[in-house]
Amino acid sequence: MEITEVRVFPVSEEKLKAYVTITLDHCFVVRDLKVIHGSTGLFVAMPAKRRKDGTFKDIAHPLNSETRERMEKVILAEYERELAKGEPRPTGTDAG
């Protein structure tokens, strides 16, 4: 499985730094990944849905740490490239 496209949508929030959409093998899209600034630096949060009890459950996620690390490396590299282009968009901008 290859990540064939990464689209980054920077936002101006304290912890949430960007929304991300990825395409896998030119044929499967995953939206609403997030770049988050946590206590140990940047990380990628998978798309999640709020449950009735207020907790969140991932909608899609890697099944092993190797895949997660590979995805995070590609996504964060693209996030850094996007930041180098210009300023984050205001919160609420359509993230496609």
Phi, psi and omega in degrees: 000129179240142170277111185262348176205141175229123176245125184247134180236088182300148175228162181254081176227162184299307183256321178283120184256333181192153165262149183224141171240131177240152173243133179254129176051035179059014187218358182219124183255137173237120182254167172069027165288157182228141169265121185241140172263107180258190183294337180251012179115199182282144172212166181254124176262136180284159177298138184219160178238138177284131178271168182301329181276005177092350177278166180248144178234127178301138176276320178216143180198156176294151181269351179213163185291329178299314180293318179300314180297318179297315178299313182298319179300313180294314183294314181292327176296317178291324176301314179297320177297318180295319179297324180295337180285327184173191185281151175298150176279156177299149176303142180100354177292139181302124181261024170063000000 
